[in-house]
Amino acid sequence: MADIKKYSALLAGIKKGTFHTVILAMPDMQGRWVGKRMTARHFAQTVAEHGTHACAYLLTVDMEMDPVPGYSLTSWTKGYQDFTLAPDYGTWRSLPWQPGTAFVVCDAVDDKHHPVKVAPRRVLKEQVIRAWEFGCSLKMASELEFYLFRETYESASKKNWTGLEHGGTYIEDYHILQGTRVEPVVGAIRNQMEAAGVPVECSKGEWGPGQHEINLEYSNPVEMADRHTIYKHGAKEIAMQKGFALTFMAKFDSRLAGSSCHIHVSLWDRAGKKPIFWEGGKPSQKFRWFLGGMMSLAREFSFFYAPTTNSYKRYQAATFAPTRIAWAKDNRTCGLRVVGEGHSLRIENRIPGADANPYLAFAATIAAGLYGIENKIDPPAELKGNAYESQVQPVPKTLAEAITLLEGSQAARKAFGQEVFEHYLHAAKAEQAAHDRAVTDWEKGRNFERV
């Protein structure tokens, strides 16, 4: 009923003239919005009831939108057929930074109206369904960091992304004065997200010059991933409008802190009222099992947390990025940090970078936790002290290592299903192959004259 009311409200807004444009979009494998902008009139008259077509190649392309061969979903042989972008009207909202524009998140469905299993939003929904079958629901939140530059994306490209002017001139972690310099940008992002129905808790300077973090309020996993993606996309558009650029690269500069995507997760009863992580005045057994599952599969699922070759350059000691699969209470040197107590008790997964696709990273976090509950996996003892100096298992050091771990993971095959498993394993291998073919500026500078 809530979706029907929202659907009616959108059509009423179009009829009233509030909206001239409707964006229908879905998240692709990289976590970007892809879809169409429609005139509001055409949307209301022709598209609203059934959605619109899009090419299935959208779930087989790489970051450059190059069609990658070898997927079973579609190919040149299959003619790169269409699927349908089916609107989820519970998600529609106006975009304050694009006046007159309504935005609707869509799900990909095939010609028989069945969900496209490999679509990231569907991958996450399947894990939420699995949690429901365990008698549980989840609350999740993500914290995203980015670097802000006094550049446009065009000027950054012309400079070959070197020698860029940062939004700040020194490390500004928690600095209010330094943050004030870019408040016209960061404040606009914060406030316009609120107006777009993406509730924001706060923003703060981070541990790099021009680096910032904006924290969103928690929600259920799918809504949270939608909000995350709207925020990530909208932040770029708002920065563009103000003559700035920002990046969510996991490691923009080898000399500076990387940018993370910390994922907070807690388990609840189906009604979302009773915390399952807390029982009898202390963390419950299911909390321990969920944590144990996350730890036992952290390496095998690392591609979903760190999807590019650049992702793994973030894992450097003494940079607040994790290098070890360890857990502790309120210890930022660990890959998994336990925070809060009672209703607020939750696990913070610090392994993902800001470049992670939230739908896939959330799905992997949930799948790993459920694996722990299903197999009653107790976590190791809490790490005491500095995890960077410990001898516990490391996070994978390269995408190539992550691919090997994923390929051998029976847990991933079972949790995600063979079709999804093969699709994303192929995506990982394609990303690695693209990197292996590339000749970098570093290689030219090191070898041009001296070999």
Secondary structure, 3 states (H helix, E strand, C coil): CHHHHHHHHHHHHHHHCCCCEEEEEEECCCCCEEEEEEEHHHHHHHHCCCCEEEEHHHHCECCCCCECCCCCCCCCCCCCCEEEEEECHHHCEECCCCCCEEEEEEEEECCCCCECCCCHHHHHHHHHHHHHHCCEEEEEEEEEEEEEECCCHHHHHHCCCCCCCECCCCECCCCHHHHHCCHHHHHHHHHHHHHCCCCEEEEEECCCECEEEEEECCECHHHHHHHHHHHHHHHHHHHHHCCCEEECCCCCCCCCCCCEEEEEEEEEECCCCCECCEECCEECHHHHHHHHHHHHCCCCCHHHHCCCCHHHHHCCCCCCCCCECCEEECCCCCCEEEECCHHHCEEEECCCECCCCHHHHHHHHHHHHHHHHHHCCCCCCCCCCCHHHCCCCECCCCHHHHHHHHHCCHHHHHHHCHHHHHHHHHHHHHHHHHHHHCCCHHHHHHHCCCC
